[in-house]
Amino acid sequence: MGGFSIWHILIFAIIILLLFGGNRFSSMMGDVAKGLKSFKQGMADEDDDKRHRYDEQRRNDPPRQLPRDQQPIDVTPSREEPTAAPPPRDDEAR
């Protein structure tokens, strides 16, 4: 009801082409495409700059020390073998 159908969009595009002409419209779309490309490039450069600054900061900062109550728990298995009784022999089991 309130949206544009494909017919509305086609009629609007034809009117735009008639007003501006094919050549001028094409050059405007080329300018828009260049603008979008430069915008994306700027965003990528900004992300690269942020990542570079973050990497430099991480490289220059000493490692953080955890407070004593937040030290990691050692969960490596111990080297001691569990002392289990040997399995019974056949003649002992009867």
URUR-V909113 format. One record per backbone hydrogen bond with DSSP energy under -1.0 kcal/mol. CO is the residue of the C=O (numbers start at 1). NH is the residue of the N-H. If there is no record, write none. Layout:
# URUR-V909113
CO & NH
CO & NH
This chain:
# URUR-V909113
5 & 9
6 & 10
7 & 11
8 & 12
9 & 13
10 & 14
11 & 15
12 & 16
13 & 17
14 & 18
15 & 19
16 & 20
17 & 21
21 & 25
22 & 26
23 & 27
24 & 28
25 & 29
26 & 30
27 & 31
28 & 32
29 & 33
30 & 34
31 & 35
32 & 36
33 & 37
34 & 38
35 & 39
36 & 40
37 & 41
38 & 42
39 & 43
40 & 44
41 & 45
42 & 46
43 & 47
44 & 48
45 & 49
46 & 50
47 & 51
48 & 52
49 & 53
50 & 54
51 & 55
52 & 56
53 & 57
54 & 58
55 & 59
56 & 60
57 & 61
67 & 70
68 & 71
82 & 84
89 & 93
